[in-house]
């Protein structure tokens, strides 16, 4: 396993981070694993050297934190792992059940710690940017949580770059703890964060962790998986022809290498200069191994061109642009990949 400092903080995390959205209860979503099915995956990741665990209170509406918290208590020493959880999405139907008000954030951290069975989390993260709450209120509450010892650091996820800049400016102006981690979506089928967010994070010394390196399963070439058949967000985000062409390119590169498509897609993310850590949400220990193999997979210039040639701009994927897509046209294949396509035709 490789380890890296997260941004300009002193916190060292594994370059692979265990994603746990698929752990909790299938009553929440049909592709979620219960505790018995989740534990072998967590154990395998820890044995591989992973020390970075990502959660959110929203996953299985709290059950995910309960399940993973119990597993970690059995398998790991608390001081040896870095645990992050997120706050923001509604945890019920009552008023103040979600968002980033001071009330919900304070209620949220206490609820997460109780479910996890922990005294603190290492990084407490905003799940999105709450446009309905003043930034000063949100960041002041997070600063108080760090000062109270309930979180060691704070982080953010999934927002516009200008929104993140607003957060950083408020923290700077008030002398508050700044986020050390930006968690964003990046993969071969979605690269919009390369334009502004990743350069901004690099400039500000904020570590970037990446979720959905496989485009919610699209890049695995397994269109018949339970998640792809039941998660409508997959079709909404990656239902266009360009995304399918990108997946086909990944499959071609993988076939030429004799490895899995997932390994190639993950290797592309890990080679990205701006990425500190990549989240891995595996359904089996064997699936996690493709990410481990990706750490040592160097892609040639020819392979990178084939993987990237289909990509053109699209709408940002966040809470404010759901369902919006820009029609995209791929570039033509080159060299050996062009010859292969001509023979296939």
Buried (B, 14 or more C-beta within 10 A) or exposed (E): EEEBEBBEBEBEBBBBBBBBBBBBBBEBBEBBBBBEBBBBBBBBBBEBEBBBBBBBBBBBBBBBBBBBBBBBEEBBEEEEBBBBBBBBBEBEEEEEEBBBBBBBBBBBBEBBBEBBEBEBBBBBBBBBBBEEBEBEBBBBBBBBBBEEEBBBBBBBBBBBBEBBBBBBEBBEEEEBBBBBBBBBBBBBBBBBBBEBBBEBBBEBEBBBBBBBBBBBBBBBBBEEBBBBEEBEBBEBBBBBEBBBBBBBBBBBBBBBBEBBBBBBBBBBBBEBEBBBBBBBBBBEBEBBBBBBBBBEBEBEEBBBBBBBBBBEEBBBBBBEEEEEBEEBEBEEBEEEBEEBEEEEE
